[in-house]
Amino acid sequence: MYAELRRLAVFHLRREPRARALEPTELVSEVYLRLATAHLEFSDRTHFFAVASRNMRQILTDQARRQSATKRGSGERTVELDETQVATDQPPELAALRDALADLVKFDERKARVIALRYFGGLTRDEIATACGIHANTVSRDLRASRAWLRCRLQM
């Protein structure tokens, strides 16, 4: 299991260029601590790795936020904003992707889950098929269809 978790950690670290401060071993250790203290029940091996992968992504996101906060004056005086000035910290592209994924969930929940497991979970086609209880060919079709749907949605 450790080798598989380490492979997932390397996968996530390669996708996150700002996460060079962490090594795969440190990421695996952090995920283990989170999972051990959460007292979760896993239905199978694939479910465990999907949850571990999601936690790795959350750890890297938290680290990026901390680094970003430090670069932008962490600890400096706060500025009060009124409700009309409130904006998200996310770039517009990320917000558009988040909204498109939320719409995909409403349109077809299975396709949204398949795309999330592939791109955010780092699972292979066969692992996704096992996790979702569908055939690997259906996973391939769902990936193609959901990528096309998202591409059209993001070009609007």
C-alpha positions as CSV (number, residue, x, y, z in Angstrom):
1,M,0.0,0.0,0.0
2,Y,2.8,2.4,0.8
3,A,4.3,2.1,-2.7
4,E,0.9,2.9,-4.2
5,L,0.4,5.9,-1.9
6,R,3.9,7.1,-2.8
7,R,3.0,6.8,-6.5
8,L,-0.1,8.9,-5.9
9,A,2.0,11.5,-4.0
10,V,4.5,11.8,-6.9
11,F,1.6,12.2,-9.3
12,H,0.1,15.0,-7.3
13,L,3.4,16.7,-6.7
14,R,4.2,16.7,-10.4
15,R,0.9,18.4,-11.1
16,E,1.5,21.1,-8.5
17,P,4.6,23.1,-9.4
18,R,4.5,25.3,-6.3
19,A,4.6,22.2,-3.9
20,R,8.4,21.7,-4.3
21,A,8.8,22.2,-0.5
22,L,7.2,18.8,0.1
23,E,8.7,15.4,-0.7
24,P,6.4,12.4,-1.6
25,T,7.3,10.7,1.7
26,E,6.2,13.8,3.7
27,L,2.9,13.9,1.7
28,V,2.2,10.2,2.4
29,S,2.9,10.7,6.1
30,E,0.6,13.7,6.3
31,V,-2.2,11.8,4.5
32,Y,-1.7,8.8,6.8
33,L,-2.0,11.1,9.9
34,R,-5.2,12.6,8.5
35,L,-6.7,9.2,7.6
36,A,-5.7,7.6,10.9
37,T,-7.3,10.3,13.0
38,A,-10.5,10.4,10.9
39,H,-11.6,6.9,11.8
40,L,-13.1,6.3,8.4
41,E,-14.6,3.1,7.0
42,F,-13.4,2.1,3.5
43,S,-15.5,-0.1,1.4
44,D,-12.6,-1.4,-0.6
45,R,-9.0,-0.7,-1.8
46,T,-10.1,1.7,-4.5
47,H,-12.2,3.7,-2.1
48,F,-9.2,4.0,0.2
49,F,-7.0,5.3,-2.6
50,A,-9.7,7.8,-3.8
51,V,-10.0,9.3,-0.3
52,A,-6.2,9.3,0.1
53,S,-5.8,11.1,-3.2
54,R,-8.4,13.7,-2.3
55,N,-6.6,14.3,1.0
56,M,-3.3,14.8,-0.8
57,R,-4.9,17.4,-3.1
58,Q,-6.3,19.2,0.0
59,I,-2.9,19.2,1.7
60,L,-1.2,20.6,-1.4
61,T,-4.0,23.2,-1.7
62,D,-3.6,24.2,2.0
63,Q,0.1,24.5,1.5
64,A,-0.3,26.7,-1.6
65,R,-2.7,28.9,0.3
66,R,-0.3,29.3,3.2
67,Q,2.6,30.2,0.9
68,S,0.4,32.6,-1.0
69,A,-0.7,34.3,2.2
70,T,2.9,34.7,3.3
71,K,3.8,36.3,0.0
72,R,0.9,38.7,0.2
73,G,1.6,40.1,3.6
74,S,0.4,37.5,6.1
75,G,0.1,39.3,9.4
76,E,-0.4,42.7,7.9
77,R,-3.3,44.9,8.9
78,T,-6.7,43.7,7.6
79,V,-8.9,45.8,5.4
80,E,-12.6,45.7,5.9
81,L,-14.7,45.2,2.7
82,D,-18.3,45.8,2.2
83,E,-20.5,43.1,0.6
84,T,-20.3,44.7,-2.8
85,Q,-16.5,44.4,-2.9
86,V,-16.3,40.8,-1.8
87,A,-14.5,38.7,-4.4
88,T,-13.0,35.2,-4.5
89,D,-9.3,34.5,-4.3
90,Q,-9.7,32.2,-7.3
91,P,-8.7,33.2,-10.8
92,P,-11.7,33.5,-13.2
93,E,-10.7,30.3,-15.0
94,L,-10.8,28.3,-11.8
95,A,-14.2,29.7,-10.8
96,A,-15.5,28.9,-14.3
97,L,-14.2,25.4,-14.0
98,R,-15.8,25.0,-10.6
99,D,-19.1,26.2,-11.9
100,A,-18.9,24.0,-15.0
101,L,-18.2,20.9,-12.8
102,A,-21.1,21.8,-10.6
103,D,-23.4,22.0,-13.7
104,L,-22.0,18.6,-14.9
105,V,-23.0,17.1,-11.5
106,K,-26.5,18.3,-12.1
107,F,-26.5,17.1,-15.8
108,D,-24.9,13.7,-15.2
109,E,-23.6,12.7,-11.7
110,R,-21.8,9.6,-12.9
111,K,-19.8,11.5,-15.6
112,A,-18.9,14.1,-13.0
113,R,-17.7,11.4,-10.6
114,V,-15.6,9.7,-13.4
115,I,-14.0,13.0,-14.3
116,A,-13.2,13.8,-10.7
117,L,-11.7,10.4,-10.0
118,R,-9.5,10.7,-13.1
119,Y,-8.2,14.2,-12.9
120,F,-8.5,15.0,-9.2
121,G,-8.0,11.4,-7.9
122,G,-5.4,10.3,-10.3
123,L,-7.1,6.9,-10.8
124,T,-6.7,4.8,-13.9
125,R,-9.5,3.8,-16.2
126,D,-9.7,0.3,-14.6
127,E,-9.6,1.7,-11.0
128,I,-12.4,4.1,-11.9
129,A,-14.4,1.3,-13.4
130,T,-14.0,-0.7,-10.1
131,A,-14.9,2.3,-7.9
132,C,-18.0,3.2,-9.9
133,G,-19.1,-0.4,-10.6
134,I,-19.1,0.1,-14.4
135,H,-17.2,-1.3,-17.3
136,A,-13.9,0.2,-18.3
137,N,-15.2,1.0,-21.8
138,T,-18.0,3.0,-20.2
139,V,-15.4,4.9,-18.2
140,S,-13.7,5.8,-21.5
141,R,-16.9,7.0,-23.1
142,D,-17.9,9.0,-20.0
143,L,-14.4,10.7,-19.9
144,R,-14.7,11.6,-23.6
145,A,-18.2,12.9,-23.2
146,S,-17.6,14.8,-20.0
147,R,-14.4,16.5,-21.4
148,A,-16.4,17.6,-24.5
149,W,-19.2,18.8,-22.3
150,L,-16.9,20.8,-20.1
151,R,-15.0,22.2,-23.1
152,C,-18.3,23.5,-24.6
153,R,-19.4,24.8,-21.3
154,L,-16.1,26.7,-20.7
155,Q,-16.2,28.3,-24.1
156,M,-19.5,30.0,-23.5
